[in-house]
Amino acid sequence: MRSADATSKCLVFSQFKSTLAWLQAELPKNGFGFRTLAGDMSQAERAKALRDFQSDPPTTVFLLSVRAGAVGI
């Protein structure tokens, strides 16, 4: 996806916190900027994460827990 269009953005959903934690550690190692939306975030934090994802060009990955994503966007 990145090789076809470097500005492409993607959403990654997982129901496992351990998977999201692993991705948070690995994405920067591979040159990816990301934001996260999790269930323990306040509504203001969720809104900021979504705004940052949309408006920050180097941020190309949005990590979401399945439960938080269902009600957070």
PEWO-V574936 format. One record per pair of residues at least 4 apart in sequence whose ideal C-beta (glycine too) atoms are under 8 Angstrom apart, sorted by the first residue. I is the first residue (numbers start at 1). GAP is how many residues later the second one is. Records with the same first field share a line. If there is no record, write none. Layout:
I = GAP ; GAP
This chain:
1 = 4 ; 7 ; 9
2 = 4 ; 6 ; 58
4 = 4
7 = 50 ; 53
8 = 52
9 = 44 ; 50 ; 51 ; 52 ; 53
10 = 50 ; 51 ; 52
11 = 51 ; 53 ; 58
12 = 11 ; 49 ; 50 ; 51 ; 52
13 = 51 ; 52 ; 53 ; 56
14 = 5 ; 6 ; 9 ; 49 ; 50 ; 51 ; 52
15 = 50 ; 51 ; 52
16 = 4
17 = 4 ; 21 ; 48
18 = 4
19 = 4
20 = 4 ; 16 ; 18 ; 43 ; 45
21 = 4
22 = 4
23 = 4 ; 11 ; 38 ; 40
24 = 10 ; 12 ; 39
25 = 4
26 = 4
27 = 5 ; 6 ; 7 ; 34
28 = 4 ; 5 ; 6
32 = 28 ; 29
33 = 23 ; 25 ; 26 ; 27 ; 28
34 = 25 ; 26 ; 27 ; 28 ; 29
35 = 14 ; 15 ; 17 ; 18 ; 21 ; 24 ; 26 ; 27 ; 28
36 = 13 ; 26 ; 27 ; 28
37 = 4 ; 9 ; 12 ; 13 ; 25 ; 26 ; 27 ; 28 ; 31 ; 32 ; 35 ; 36
38 = 26 ; 27 ; 30
39 = 26 ; 28 ; 29
41 = 4 ; 5 ; 8 ; 27 ; 31
42 = 4
43 = 4
44 = 4
45 = 4
46 = 4 ; 22 ; 26
47 = 4
48 = 4
49 = 4 ; 13
50 = 4 ; 12 ; 23
51 = 4
52 = 4 ; 7
53 = 6 ; 9
64 = 4 ; 5 ; 8 ; 9
65 = 4
66 = 4
67 = 4
68 = 4
69 = 4
